């Protein structure tokens, strides 16, 4: 009777054991896939932000060259906004993805860019696509 009881316990406990082993294997595989997926998402998102900031920087440098010799009061306002945008871009933390205010600073750069476009009377359209990213006017 004791032998049949042990066999019955082994059968009942097998279900729990297999459930625990399956859970552990699934957890480890999910964790591994989550890290890979997270890294891919981070790389893609980081590249988009870098492309956007690079576009703003190129835009600002080009306009700084164009406005360099202008001396009217309107142009000095444009230059002030332009230098402010360049300063914000230079202070942007490119190599610190854990920076708390990354998105807040990015929003400030976008706002300054829009302000500058308004002062310059240009209508840019920043796009990220499969072919690349850039501004169109």
Secondary structure, 3 states (H helix, E strand, C coil): CHHHHHHHHHHHHHHHHHHHHHHHHHHHHHHHHHHHHHHHHHHHHHHHHHHHHHHHHHHHHHHHHHHCCCCCHHHHHHHHHHHHHHHHHHHCCCCCCCCCCHHHHHHHHHHHHHHHHHHHCCCCEEEEECCEEEEEC
